Amino acid sequence: MRRQAILLIIFCSALVASSYAQTGEEWFEIGSTHFDNSSFLEAISAWEKAAEEDPSLSANAWYNIGLAYAGMEQYEQAVQSWDKTIAIAPDSPIAYDNKGTALALLGRNDEALAAYDMAIKLDPDQTKFKSDKEMLVKGLNNTKTPLSTAGVIGAVLIAGALLVYRRRI
């Protein structure tokens, strides 16, 4: 009960803050608060406003929008968001890696492998990118869509939490 009350206070604070937000940074932080509370649609809306208000936040905003769509298992929209991230910040290996994971979940394995290859090319020392690709390659022999939805969502969100660039590419 206490936890629910705290979450309600945080949610209400975010709603009140969103009515007063004016800068891209403020919208970005509101989006992050919504995301942390699994309010993905509200997070997406706030990050879109952040990108509109401050174009320097666009790559980060679209990256996070991709995470929100992945959290809702809307992988096509996640891919489109990470494509926007890549168009703005073509040297973002984590955007390619997450795109590869979403593509694999959609059964678009050749595209997924290409995205993983690009992530590895951009950051060859990051073992996560290599292991994501290896998991897909090994799974191709077992099933049509080798990655489980729950496992991949967990991997994408954990990767986001573990990498310093979770919200800032």
N, C-alpha and C positions, 0 to 999 in steps of 0.2 A: 504494500500500500504506500509506504514511504517513497519507494522508488518511482511508483507511478505519479505521485505528487511532484517529485523532482522533475521527471520528464515533462509533465504538464507545464510546470513553471518555465522550463527551458523552451518548450515549444511556443508558449505564449510570448515569451521574451523575443523569440525570433520573429514572430508575427508582428509584434509592435515595432521591433527594429526595422523590419522590412518596409513599413509604411514611412519611415524616416530616412531610409538609405538614399544617399545621393551619389556617392562615388562608386567607382568600379570596385575598389577595395572593400567597401562596406557590403556591396552586393555579393562579392566573392566570399566573404566571411559568413554572410547569412546562408549562402549555398552550402558552405562547409558544415554549418550547424545543422541544417536540414538533412544533409547526407549522413552525418553522424547519428541522427535520430531515425534513419531509414525512411525519411520523407523525401523520396527520390524525385517525384514530380515537382515539388517545391524547390528542391535543390537545383534541378535543371532550369527552372524559371529564373531563379536568382543568378545562376552562372551565365545564362543568356544575357541578362541585364548587365552583368559585370563586363562581359565582352563588348556589349554595345556602348557602355559608358567609358570604358578604358580599353582600347584595342590592344594595348600591351599585355593585357591579361587573357587575350583570346585563346592562345595555345593551351594555357593551363585550364581555362574554362571548358574548352571543348574536350580536353582529356578527361576532366572530371565528369562532364556530361556523359561521356562514354562509360565511365565507371557506374554512373547511376543507371543507365540503360541496361548494363550487364547485370546489375543488382536486381533489376526487374525482369531479367531473362528476355529482354528485347534486343537480341544480338545483332540484327540487321541495323537498327538505329545506333547501336554501340559502334559497329564498324564504320558507319557514316560519320559519327562524331570523331572517331580516331583518324579517319581520313582527313577531316578538317584540321585536326591537330597536326598531322603530318604535312599538310599543305602549308601551314604556318611555320612549323618547326620540323623540317625534314630530318634533323639529326636527333630525334627523340626515339631512342631504341625501345623504351617501355611502351610507347604508343604502338609501335610495330608488333611487339610481343603480345600485347593485349588484343590487338587486331587479329593476330594469328590465332589466338585462343577462341575468339568469337567466331571467326571463320570456320575453325574446326568444329565447333558446336553446330554450325549451320551445314556441316557436311561438305564444305568447300575446301577440301584438303589440299589441293594443289596451291590455291591462293594462300592458305594458312602456312604451308611450308615456305612459300616465297616471303611472307611477312616475317616468319621466324628467322629466315636467312638474313634478311635485312637488319633485324635487331642484333643478330650475332655479328654481322659485319660492322655495325656501328659501335658495338661494345663487346668485343670478343672475350673479355675477361669476366663477363657476367654469366655465371654458371646457370642461373635460372633460365635464361633464354635457350641455352643448349639443352637443358633438361626438358623444357616444354616441347621443343622440337622432337627430342628423342621419344617422349611419351606419345606424341602423335604418330611417329613412324612405327613404333612398336605396336600401337593400337590398330594401325591400318591392316595388319594381318589378322586381327581378331574380330572387328566389327565394322559396320558401315560408318558409324560416327563413333570413333574410338574414345572420346572423352565424355565422361559423365557430366551432366549439367551441374549437379551439386558440387562435384569435385573441382570443376573449372571455376565456378563462381567463387568458391572458397579460395582457390589459387590466385585468381585475379584480385580479390579483395585483400588477401593476406599480402600479396606482393605489393599492393598499394600501401598497405600499412607499414611494411618493412622497409620499403625504399624511401629514401629521403625525398625523392621527387614525387611523392604521392600526389601532392596538390600543386606543386610548383615544378614544372618541367625544366 
